[in-house]
Amino acid sequence: MGFLLPERAEATSLRALAVAELVRASDLVVEARAVEHRSEWANVGGRKRIVTLTRVLHDDAWVTRSSSIGESLVVTWGGRVGDLAQKVHGEPELTDNSACVLFLGAERDSRRRVVGMAQGHWLIRGTGDARSLAPSPALPPLMKPSGAHRSALVEFEPLTLAGAKRLVQERFAEEQER
């Protein structure tokens, strides 16, 4: 007699977002550093889930549609409470003192969400003028958007940090003109 044991399956797919889409959905785009984490149980869509609350300090605001006080409380799905852990694939993991660029949604209950899951989280690599962006390590494979849109991944990858900031601010200015 044989036994069939189910294998663990993981799948996450996101539609690739262009920089303009990330900017349009963001209330705030900042260079930031995570400084404090805590995970807790929360009601998400009528179900109990673990969420992680991360306090991030804003090093530089690229775009802001609201008053920014220099820090945000960012909520991400997943984390660890006691002996239980939940992982949400495609959700960014904000690590302590790691410099990053965050596309953040409007504040709700003193908390913000990262826009586009891991697409709204970019790591800053290098130092000085040589700083550049790298995609979030949590980024799953992206489905190519229809039409002529290019994903943020394609638009950002060859850019220095200064070039990426310029691109984001140009897309924001274009949105303001509409």
mmCIF file of the C-alpha atoms, coordinates in Angstrom:
data_MODEL
# 
_entry.id   MODEL 
# 
loop_
_atom_site.group_PDB 
_atom_site.id 
_atom_site.type_symbol 
_atom_site.label_atom_id 
_atom_site.label_alt_id 
_atom_site.label_comp_id 
_atom_site.label_asym_id 
_atom_site.label_entity_id 
_atom_site.label_seq_id 
_atom_site.pdbx_PDB_ins_code 
_atom_site.Cartn_x 
_atom_site.Cartn_y 
_atom_site.Cartn_z 
_atom_site.occupancy 
_atom_site.B_iso_or_equiv 
_atom_site.pdbx_formal_charge 
_atom_site.auth_seq_id 
_atom_site.auth_comp_id 
_atom_site.auth_asym_id 
_atom_site.auth_atom_id 
_atom_site.pdbx_PDB_model_num 
ATOM 1   C CA . MET A 1 1   ? 0.000   0.000  0.000   1.00 0.00 ? 1   MET A CA 1 
ATOM 2   C CA . GLY A 1 2   ? 1.457   3.371  -0.946  1.00 0.00 ? 2   GLY A CA 1 
ATOM 3   C CA . PHE A 1 3   ? 0.872   6.765  0.526   1.00 0.00 ? 3   PHE A CA 1 
ATOM 4   C CA . LEU A 1 4   ? 0.559   9.945  -1.423  1.00 0.00 ? 4   LEU A CA 1 
ATOM 5   C CA . LEU A 1 5   ? 1.921   12.914 0.418   1.00 0.00 ? 5   LEU A CA 1 
ATOM 6   C CA . PRO A 1 6   ? 1.081   16.335 -0.904  1.00 0.00 ? 6   PRO A CA 1 
ATOM 7   C CA . GLU A 1 7   ? 4.017   18.484 -1.904  1.00 0.00 ? 7   GLU A CA 1 
ATOM 8   C CA . ARG A 1 8   ? 4.240   22.055 -0.823  1.00 0.00 ? 8   ARG A CA 1 
ATOM 9   C CA . ALA A 1 9   ? 3.147   24.372 -3.626  1.00 0.00 ? 9   ALA A CA 1 
ATOM 10  C CA . GLU A 1 10  ? 3.983   28.026 -3.907  1.00 0.00 ? 10  GLU A CA 1 
ATOM 11  C CA . ALA A 1 11  ? 2.780   30.400 -6.570  1.00 0.00 ? 11  ALA A CA 1 
ATOM 12  C CA . THR A 1 12  ? 2.499   34.112 -6.811  1.00 0.00 ? 12  THR A CA 1 
ATOM 13  C CA . SER A 1 13  ? 2.201   36.090 -9.964  1.00 0.00 ? 13  SER A CA 1 
ATOM 14  C CA . LEU A 1 14  ? 1.884   39.820 -10.257 1.00 0.00 ? 14  LEU A CA 1 
ATOM 15  C CA . ARG A 1 15  ? 1.119   41.961 -13.261 1.00 0.00 ? 15  ARG A CA 1 
ATOM 16  C CA . ALA A 1 16  ? 4.168   44.076 -13.970 1.00 0.00 ? 16  ALA A CA 1 
ATOM 17  C CA . LEU A 1 17  ? 3.569   47.726 -13.092 1.00 0.00 ? 17  LEU A CA 1 
ATOM 18  C CA . ALA A 1 18  ? 5.116   50.646 -14.924 1.00 0.00 ? 18  ALA A CA 1 
ATOM 19  C CA . VAL A 1 19  ? 6.716   53.434 -12.906 1.00 0.00 ? 19  VAL A CA 1 
ATOM 20  C CA . ALA A 1 20  ? 3.774   55.704 -13.823 1.00 0.00 ? 20  ALA A CA 1 
ATOM 21  C CA . GLU A 1 21  ? 1.353   53.154 -12.307 1.00 0.00 ? 21  GLU A CA 1 
ATOM 22  C CA . LEU A 1 22  ? 3.403   52.869 -9.110  1.00 0.00 ? 22  LEU A CA 1 
ATOM 23  C CA . VAL A 1 23  ? 3.566   56.663 -8.811  1.00 0.00 ? 23  VAL A CA 1 
ATOM 24  C CA . ARG A 1 24  ? -0.167  57.095 -9.541  1.00 0.00 ? 24  ARG A CA 1 
ATOM 25  C CA . ALA A 1 25  ? -1.087  54.661 -6.754  1.00 0.00 ? 25  ALA A CA 1 
ATOM 26  C CA . SER A 1 26  ? 1.404   56.104 -4.244  1.00 0.00 ? 26  SER A CA 1 
ATOM 27  C CA . ASP A 1 27  ? 0.815   58.795 -1.667  1.00 0.00 ? 27  ASP A CA 1 
ATOM 28  C CA . LEU A 1 28  ? 4.511   58.888 -0.838  1.00 0.00 ? 28  LEU A CA 1 
ATOM 29  C CA . VAL A 1 29  ? 7.727   57.687 -2.514  1.00 0.00 ? 29  VAL A CA 1 
ATOM 30  C CA . VAL A 1 30  ? 10.731  57.760 -0.200  1.00 0.00 ? 30  VAL A CA 1 
ATOM 31  C CA . GLU A 1 31  ? 14.262  56.583 0.345   1.00 0.00 ? 31  GLU A CA 1 
ATOM 32  C CA . ALA A 1 32  ? 13.942  54.882 3.708   1.00 0.00 ? 32  ALA A CA 1 
ATOM 33  C CA . ARG A 1 33  ? 15.490  52.579 6.302   1.00 0.00 ? 33  ARG A CA 1 
ATOM 34  C CA . ALA A 1 34  ? 13.617  50.113 8.513   1.00 0.00 ? 34  ALA A CA 1 
ATOM 35  C CA . VAL A 1 35  ? 14.448  50.628 12.186  1.00 0.00 ? 35  VAL A CA 1 
ATOM 36  C CA . GLU A 1 36  ? 11.914  48.616 14.171  1.00 0.00 ? 36  GLU A CA 1 
ATOM 37  C CA . HIS A 1 37  ? 9.636   45.571 13.599  1.00 0.00 ? 37  HIS A CA 1 
ATOM 38  C CA . ARG A 1 38  ? 6.852   43.815 15.422  1.00 0.00 ? 38  ARG A CA 1 
ATOM 39  C CA . SER A 1 39  ? 4.421   41.141 14.260  1.00 0.00 ? 39  SER A CA 1 
ATOM 40  C CA . GLU A 1 40  ? 0.883   40.679 15.509  1.00 0.00 ? 40  GLU A CA 1 
ATOM 41  C CA . TRP A 1 41  ? -2.399  39.001 14.696  1.00 0.00 ? 41  TRP A CA 1 
ATOM 42  C CA . ALA A 1 42  ? -4.850  41.075 12.652  1.00 0.00 ? 42  ALA A CA 1 
ATOM 43  C CA . ASN A 1 43  ? -8.189  40.611 10.943  1.00 0.00 ? 43  ASN A CA 1 
ATOM 44  C CA . VAL A 1 44  ? -7.516  40.728 7.189   1.00 0.00 ? 44  VAL A CA 1 
ATOM 45  C CA . GLY A 1 45  ? -10.486 40.133 4.907   1.00 0.00 ? 45  GLY A CA 1 
ATOM 46  C CA . GLY A 1 46  ? -12.441 38.528 7.733   1.00 0.00 ? 46  GLY A CA 1 
ATOM 47  C CA . ARG A 1 47  ? -9.659  36.052 8.577   1.00 0.00 ? 47  ARG A CA 1 
ATOM 48  C CA . LYS A 1 48  ? -6.987  36.104 11.267  1.00 0.00 ? 48  LYS A CA 1 
ATOM 49  C CA . ARG A 1 49  ? -3.568  36.706 9.726   1.00 0.00 ? 49  ARG A CA 1 
ATOM 50  C CA . ILE A 1 50  ? -0.134  37.643 10.953  1.00 0.00 ? 50  ILE A CA 1 
ATOM 51  C CA . VAL A 1 51  ? 1.053   41.071 9.871   1.00 0.00 ? 51  VAL A CA 1 
ATOM 52  C CA . THR A 1 52  ? 4.365   42.793 10.457  1.00 0.00 ? 52  THR A CA 1 
ATOM 53  C CA . LEU A 1 53  ? 4.511   46.460 11.397  1.00 0.00 ? 53  LEU A CA 1 
ATOM 54  C CA . THR A 1 54  ? 7.781   48.157 10.463  1.00 0.00 ? 54  THR A CA 1 
ATOM 55  C CA . ARG A 1 55  ? 8.763   51.686 11.420  1.00 0.00 ? 55  ARG A CA 1 
ATOM 56  C CA . VAL A 1 56  ? 10.756  53.222 8.576   1.00 0.00 ? 56  VAL A CA 1 
ATOM 57  C CA . LEU A 1 57  ? 12.659  56.498 8.665   1.00 0.00 ? 57  LEU A CA 1 
ATOM 58  C CA . HIS A 1 58  ? 12.463  58.658 5.537   1.00 0.00 ? 58  HIS A CA 1 
ATOM 59  C CA . ASP A 1 59  ? 15.922  59.666 4.346   1.00 0.00 ? 59  ASP A CA 1 
ATOM 60  C CA . ASP A 1 60  ? 14.614  61.549 1.282   1.00 0.00 ? 60  ASP A CA 1 
ATOM 61  C CA . ALA A 1 61  ? 11.055  62.121 0.032   1.00 0.00 ? 61  ALA A CA 1 
ATOM 62  C CA . TRP A 1 62  ? 10.926  61.809 -3.765  1.00 0.00 ? 62  TRP A CA 1 
ATOM 63  C CA . VAL A 1 63  ? 7.173   62.373 -4.108  1.00 0.00 ? 63  VAL A CA 1 
ATOM 64  C CA . THR A 1 64  ? 4.594   63.286 -1.501  1.00 0.00 ? 64  THR A CA 1 
ATOM 65  C CA . ARG A 1 65  ? 0.869   63.934 -1.751  1.00 0.00 ? 65  ARG A CA 1 
ATOM 66  C CA . SER A 1 66  ? 0.460   64.391 2.004   1.00 0.00 ? 66  SER A CA 1 
ATOM 67  C CA . SER A 1 67  ? 2.393   65.769 4.909   1.00 0.00 ? 67  SER A CA 1 
ATOM 68  C CA . SER A 1 68  ? 5.307   63.502 5.673   1.00 0.00 ? 68  SER A CA 1 
ATOM 69  C CA . ILE A 1 69  ? 6.641   63.544 9.222   1.00 0.00 ? 69  ILE A CA 1 
ATOM 70  C CA . GLY A 1 70  ? 9.907   61.820 8.432   1.00 0.00 ? 70  GLY A CA 1 
ATOM 71  C CA . GLU A 1 71  ? 8.760   58.307 9.244   1.00 0.00 ? 71  GLU A CA 1 
ATOM 72  C CA . SER A 1 72  ? 6.001   55.826 8.440   1.00 0.00 ? 72  SER A CA 1 
ATOM 73  C CA . LEU A 1 73  ? 4.557   52.712 9.976   1.00 0.00 ? 73  LEU A CA 1 
ATOM 74  C CA . VAL A 1 74  ? 4.424   50.157 7.150   1.00 0.00 ? 74  VAL A CA 1 
ATOM 75  C CA . VAL A 1 75  ? 2.262   47.046 7.377   1.00 0.00 ? 75  VAL A CA 1 
ATOM 76  C CA . THR A 1 76  ? 3.185   43.925 5.411   1.00 0.00 ? 76  THR A CA 1 
ATOM 77  C CA . TRP A 1 77  ? 1.428   40.564 5.405   1.00 0.00 ? 77  TRP A CA 1 
ATOM 78  C CA . GLY A 1 78  ? 3.184   37.694 7.102   1.00 0.00 ? 78  GLY A CA 1 
ATOM 79  C CA . GLY A 1 79  ? 5.610   37.423 9.992   1.00 0.00 ? 79  GLY A CA 1 
ATOM 80  C CA . ARG A 1 80  ? 6.096   35.448 13.167  1.00 0.00 ? 80  ARG A CA 1 
ATOM 81  C CA . VAL A 1 81  ? 4.056   35.496 16.378  1.00 0.00 ? 81  VAL A CA 1 
ATOM 82  C CA . GLY A 1 82  ? 5.356   33.050 18.967  1.00 0.00 ? 82  GLY A CA 1 
ATOM 83  C CA . ASP A 1 83  ? 5.925   29.666 17.311  1.00 0.00 ? 83  ASP A CA 1 
ATOM 84  C CA . LEU A 1 84  ? 3.694   30.444 14.323  1.00 0.00 ? 84  LEU A CA 1 
ATOM 85  C CA . ALA A 1 85  ? 4.909   32.037 11.115  1.00 0.00 ? 85  ALA A CA 1 
ATOM 86  C CA . GLN A 1 86  ? 3.121   33.049 7.938   1.00 0.00 ? 86  GLN A CA 1 
ATOM 87  C CA . LYS A 1 87  ? 4.870   33.841 4.662   1.00 0.00 ? 87  LYS A CA 1 
ATOM 88  C CA . VAL A 1 88  ? 3.145   35.738 1.883   1.00 0.00 ? 88  VAL A CA 1 
ATOM 89  C CA . HIS A 1 89  ? 5.046   35.314 -1.355  1.00 0.00 ? 89  HIS A CA 1 
ATOM 90  C CA . GLY A 1 90  ? 5.498   38.545 -3.264  1.00 0.00 ? 90  GLY A CA 1 
ATOM 91  C CA . GLU A 1 91  ? 5.226   40.639 -0.104  1.00 0.00 ? 91  GLU A CA 1 
ATOM 92  C CA . PRO A 1 92  ? 8.330   42.775 0.628   1.00 0.00 ? 92  PRO A CA 1 
ATOM 93  C CA . GLU A 1 93  ? 10.455  42.048 3.667   1.00 0.00 ? 93  GLU A CA 1 
ATOM 94  C CA . LEU A 1 94  ? 11.869  45.252 5.133   1.00 0.00 ? 94  LEU A CA 1 
ATOM 95  C CA . THR A 1 95  ? 15.138  44.497 6.901   1.00 0.00 ? 95  THR A CA 1 
ATOM 96  C CA . ASP A 1 96  ? 16.743  46.674 9.572   1.00 0.00 ? 96  ASP A CA 1 
ATOM 97  C CA . ASN A 1 97  ? 18.927  49.533 8.347   1.00 0.00 ? 97  ASN A CA 1 
ATOM 98  C CA . SER A 1 98  ? 18.781  48.335 4.742   1.00 0.00 ? 98  SER A CA 1 
ATOM 99  C CA . ALA A 1 99  ? 18.443  51.398 2.496   1.00 0.00 ? 99  ALA A CA 1 
ATOM 100 C CA . CYS A 1 100 ? 15.536  51.129 0.090   1.00 0.00 ? 100 CYS A CA 1 
ATOM 101 C CA . VAL A 1 101 ? 13.035  53.070 -1.995  1.00 0.00 ? 101 VAL A CA 1 
ATOM 102 C CA . LEU A 1 102 ? 9.390   52.533 -1.022  1.00 0.00 ? 102 LEU A CA 1 
ATOM 103 C CA . PHE A 1 103 ? 6.246   53.403 -2.951  1.00 0.00 ? 103 PHE A CA 1 
ATOM 104 C CA . LEU A 1 104 ? 3.709   53.821 -0.141  1.00 0.00 ? 104 LEU A CA 1 
ATOM 105 C CA . GLY A 1 105 ? -0.067  54.100 -0.296  1.00 0.00 ? 105 GLY A CA 1 
ATOM 106 C CA . ALA A 1 106 ? -2.213  56.556 1.628   1.00 0.00 ? 106 ALA A CA 1 
ATOM 107 C CA . GLU A 1 107 ? -2.130  56.334 5.392   1.00 0.00 ? 107 GLU A CA 1 
ATOM 108 C CA . ARG A 1 108 ? -4.976  54.354 6.991   1.00 0.00 ? 108 ARG A CA 1 
ATOM 109 C CA . ASP A 1 109 ? -5.158  53.995 10.758  1.00 0.00 ? 109 ASP A CA 1 
ATOM 110 C CA . SER A 1 110 ? -1.626  55.491 10.992  1.00 0.00 ? 110 SER A CA 1 
ATOM 111 C CA . ARG A 1 111 ? -0.288  52.728 8.719   1.00 0.00 ? 111 ARG A CA 1 
ATOM 112 C CA . ARG A 1 112 ? 0.794   52.527 5.098   1.00 0.00 ? 112 ARG A CA 1 
ATOM 113 C CA . ARG A 1 113 ? 1.027   49.620 2.651   1.00 0.00 ? 113 ARG A CA 1 
ATOM 114 C CA . VAL A 1 114 ? 3.693   49.167 -0.017  1.00 0.00 ? 114 VAL A CA 1 
ATOM 115 C CA . VAL A 1 115 ? 2.113   49.721 -3.450  1.00 0.00 ? 115 VAL A CA 1 
ATOM 116 C CA . GLY A 1 116 ? 2.318   46.740 -5.806  1.00 0.00 ? 116 GLY A CA 1 
ATOM 117 C CA . MET A 1 117 ? 3.668   44.431 -3.099  1.00 0.00 ? 117 MET A CA 1 
ATOM 118 C CA . ALA A 1 118 ? 7.395   43.790 -3.771  1.00 0.00 ? 118 ALA A CA 1 
ATOM 119 C CA . GLN A 1 119 ? 7.241   45.935 -6.944  1.00 0.00 ? 119 GLN A CA 1 
ATOM 120 C CA . GLY A 1 120 ? 7.036   48.985 -4.686  1.00 0.00 ? 120 GLY A CA 1 
ATOM 121 C CA . HIS A 1 121 ? 10.174  47.987 -2.737  1.00 0.00 ? 121 HIS A CA 1 
ATOM 122 C CA . TRP A 1 122 ? 13.621  48.598 -4.274  1.00 0.00 ? 122 TRP A CA 1 
ATOM 123 C CA . LEU A 1 123 ? 16.956  48.032 -2.553  1.00 0.00 ? 123 LEU A CA 1 
ATOM 124 C CA . ILE A 1 124 ? 19.621  50.740 -2.750  1.00 0.00 ? 124 ILE A CA 1 
ATOM 125 C CA . ARG A 1 125 ? 23.043  49.322 -3.581  1.00 0.00 ? 125 ARG A CA 1 
ATOM 126 C CA . GLY A 1 126 ? 26.464  50.978 -3.551  1.00 0.00 ? 126 GLY A CA 1 
ATOM 127 C CA . THR A 1 127 ? 27.639  54.280 -2.093  1.00 0.00 ? 127 THR A CA 1 
ATOM 128 C CA . GLY A 1 128 ? 27.799  57.924 -3.122  1.00 0.00 ? 128 GLY A CA 1 
ATOM 129 C CA . ASP A 1 129 ? 27.129  58.733 -6.781  1.00 0.00 ? 129 ASP A CA 1 
ATOM 130 C CA . ALA A 1 130 ? 27.429  55.037 -7.686  1.00 0.00 ? 130 ALA A CA 1 
ATOM 131 C CA . ARG A 1 131 ? 24.245  54.111 -5.807  1.00 0.00 ? 131 ARG A CA 1 
ATOM 132 C CA . SER A 1 132 ? 21.716  52.176 -7.889  1.00 0.00 ? 132 SER A CA 1 
ATOM 133 C CA . LEU A 1 133 ? 18.480  50.260 -7.438  1.00 0.00 ? 133 LEU A CA 1 
ATOM 134 C CA . ALA A 1 134 ? 18.030  46.498 -7.242  1.00 0.00 ? 134 ALA A CA 1 
ATOM 135 C CA . PRO A 1 135 ? 14.645  44.734 -7.283  1.00 0.00 ? 135 PRO A CA 1 
ATOM 136 C CA . SER A 1 136 ? 13.222  43.464 -4.014  1.00 0.00 ? 136 SER A CA 1 
ATOM 137 C CA . PRO A 1 137 ? 14.441  39.933 -3.230  1.00 0.00 ? 137 PRO A CA 1 
ATOM 138 C CA . ALA A 1 138 ? 10.767  39.046 -2.634  1.00 0.00 ? 138 ALA A CA 1 
ATOM 139 C CA . LEU A 1 139 ? 9.762   39.933 -6.200  1.00 0.00 ? 139 LEU A CA 1 
ATOM 140 C CA . PRO A 1 140 ? 8.079   36.937 -7.890  1.00 0.00 ? 140 PRO A CA 1 
ATOM 141 C CA . PRO A 1 141 ? 7.997   36.436 -11.660 1.00 0.00 ? 141 PRO A CA 1 
ATOM 142 C CA . LEU A 1 142 ? 5.967   39.207 -13.260 1.00 0.00 ? 142 LEU A CA 1 
ATOM 143 C CA . MET A 1 143 ? 3.306   38.823 -15.920 1.00 0.00 ? 143 MET A CA 1 
ATOM 144 C CA . LYS A 1 144 ? 4.048   41.192 -18.788 1.00 0.00 ? 144 LYS A CA 1 
ATOM 145 C CA . PRO A 1 145 ? 1.511   43.973 -19.058 1.00 0.00 ? 145 PRO A CA 1 
ATOM 146 C CA . SER A 1 146 ? -0.568  44.327 -22.185 1.00 0.00 ? 146 SER A CA 1 
ATOM 147 C CA . GLY A 1 147 ? 0.019   47.171 -24.581 1.00 0.00 ? 147 GLY A CA 1 
ATOM 148 C CA . ALA A 1 148 ? 3.123   49.311 -24.701 1.00 0.00 ? 148 ALA A CA 1 
ATOM 149 C CA . HIS A 1 149 ? 3.702   49.508 -20.935 1.00 0.00 ? 149 HIS A CA 1 
ATOM 150 C CA . ARG A 1 150 ? 7.163   48.712 -19.688 1.00 0.00 ? 150 ARG A CA 1 
ATOM 151 C CA . SER A 1 151 ? 7.508   47.368 -16.183 1.00 0.00 ? 151 SER A CA 1 
ATOM 152 C CA . ALA A 1 152 ? 9.273   49.357 -13.485 1.00 0.00 ? 152 ALA A CA 1 
ATOM 153 C CA . LEU A 1 153 ? 11.870  46.591 -13.431 1.00 0.00 ? 153 LEU A CA 1 
ATOM 154 C CA . VAL A 1 154 ? 12.855  47.382 -17.020 1.00 0.00 ? 154 VAL A CA 1 
ATOM 155 C CA . GLU A 1 155 ? 12.683  51.136 -16.497 1.00 0.00 ? 155 GLU A CA 1 
ATOM 156 C CA . PHE A 1 156 ? 14.736  51.152 -13.279 1.00 0.00 ? 156 PHE A CA 1 
ATOM 157 C CA . GLU A 1 157 ? 17.372  48.493 -13.784 1.00 0.00 ? 157 GLU A CA 1 
ATOM 158 C CA . PRO A 1 158 ? 19.974  50.453 -15.742 1.00 0.00 ? 158 PRO A CA 1 
ATOM 159 C CA . LEU A 1 159 ? 19.490  53.598 -13.663 1.00 0.00 ? 159 LEU A CA 1 
ATOM 160 C CA . THR A 1 160 ? 21.519  55.095 -10.883 1.00 0.00 ? 160 THR A CA 1 
ATOM 161 C CA . LEU A 1 161 ? 19.595  56.148 -7.800  1.00 0.00 ? 161 LEU A CA 1 
ATOM 162 C CA . ALA A 1 162 ? 19.650  59.768 -9.017  1.00 0.00 ? 162 ALA A CA 1 
ATOM 163 C CA . GLY A 1 163 ? 18.304  58.659 -12.425 1.00 0.00 ? 163 GLY A CA 1 
ATOM 164 C CA . ALA A 1 164 ? 15.512  56.649 -10.805 1.00 0.00 ? 164 ALA A CA 1 
ATOM 165 C CA . LYS A 1 165 ? 14.555  59.626 -8.624  1.00 0.00 ? 165 LYS A CA 1 
ATOM 166 C CA . ARG A 1 166 ? 14.406  61.853 -11.713 1.00 0.00 ? 166 ARG A CA 1 
ATOM 167 C CA . LEU A 1 167 ? 12.223  59.280 -13.528 1.00 0.00 ? 167 LEU A CA 1 
ATOM 168 C CA . VAL A 1 168 ? 9.792   59.015 -10.595 1.00 0.00 ? 168 VAL A CA 1 
ATOM 169 C CA . GLN A 1 169 ? 9.539   62.798 -10.263 1.00 0.00 ? 169 GLN A CA 1 
ATOM 170 C CA . GLU A 1 170 ? 8.942   63.148 -14.040 1.00 0.00 ? 170 GLU A CA 1 
ATOM 171 C CA . ARG A 1 171 ? 6.100   60.589 -13.872 1.00 0.00 ? 171 ARG A CA 1 
ATOM 172 C CA . PHE A 1 172 ? 4.652   62.449 -10.877 1.00 0.00 ? 172 PHE A CA 1 
ATOM 173 C CA . ALA A 1 173 ? 4.796   65.788 -12.765 1.00 0.00 ? 173 ALA A CA 1 
ATOM 174 C CA . GLU A 1 174 ? 3.043   64.146 -15.752 1.00 0.00 ? 174 GLU A CA 1 
ATOM 175 C CA . GLU A 1 175 ? 0.297   62.904 -13.403 1.00 0.00 ? 175 GLU A CA 1 
ATOM 176 C CA . GLN A 1 176 ? -0.134  66.395 -11.933 1.00 0.00 ? 176 GLN A CA 1 
ATOM 177 C CA . GLU A 1 177 ? -0.602  67.858 -15.422 1.00 0.00 ? 177 GLU A CA 1 
ATOM 178 C CA . ARG A 1 178 ? -3.530  65.515 -16.171 1.00 0.00 ? 178 ARG A CA 1 
# 
